[in-house]
Amino acid sequence: MDLGLKGKVAIVTGGSRGLGKAIAKRLLAEGALVAICARNQDSLNEAATELSAGGGQVLTVSADLGDLKSYPAVADAVLKRFGRIDILVNNAGTHIRGTVDDTKFENLEKQLHEKLFGFLGMIQAVVPAMRRQGGGTIVNVIGQAARHPHPDRLPSGTTNAAKMALNKNVADTLARENIRVVAVCPQCIETELVARLVAKEMRERGVDRATASAGFTRATVLGRLGRPEEVADVVAFMASERAGFICGSSISVDGGYNRYVFG
């Protein structure tokens, strides 16, 4: 299926690794021009070298999305290079665990700054360009802790729930201006983050990888971890006009963890 993304300009935050890099690669394969944004310039350069190997155009923008001053600079850099912004994929953010007993306010604040404020800041930065162009698409990547806030994931669950509300609010606000806002909600995906969590379980519990991974794999009907490419495929579809009548909704990519598609 031709998604009609050739020549579109996309920003992918958190694009130097994991889901972000897989999403950037998928958009490039569809012919989009892609800007990847992350903190570390060395990681960005490494990712850009890999991503551009197929001949696509990749712009790197180093920015800390926990810094409220960084968002306009990202949009300005992309506009200077490509002249327009058609797609924003909000993906950046850390994952901090904590319970009601041990969550520190500074950790919750860090999550809010990097994820909730970061998402809103990037939206505010790109919307003026999208309005001038007559439209655009914003895809918010929001973890399933928004729907299932596990007892040990208070900071990320609370923040992701707020991002889900943000997604619906902004979608309602911008829909009549031909700017679609949607969410893709992954769970149990084989990324560097999950690999670190599995390694931690192995160390702390003294178990092998299969046992440490079971907490992730048994949660899905398919009985396995998802691949970043499987999330990237859905993001690319949602960013395209093939999903042109989907607005404000969120789609789960979770191997049957929730057993429903939209919410």
ABEGO torsion letter per residue (X at the ends): XBAGABGBBBBBBGAABEAAAAAAAAAAAAGBBBBBBBABAAAAAAAAAAAAAAGBBBBBBBBBAABAAAAAAAAAAAAAAAGBBABBBBABEBBBBEBAAABBAAAAAAAAAAAAAAAAAAAAAAAAAAAAAGEEBBBBBBBAAAABBBAAAAAAAAAAAAAAAAAAAAAAAAAAAGBBBBBBBBBGBBBAAAAAAAAAAAAAAGBBAAAAAAAAAAABAAGBBBBAAAAAAAAAAAABAAAAABBGBBBBBAGGAAGBABX
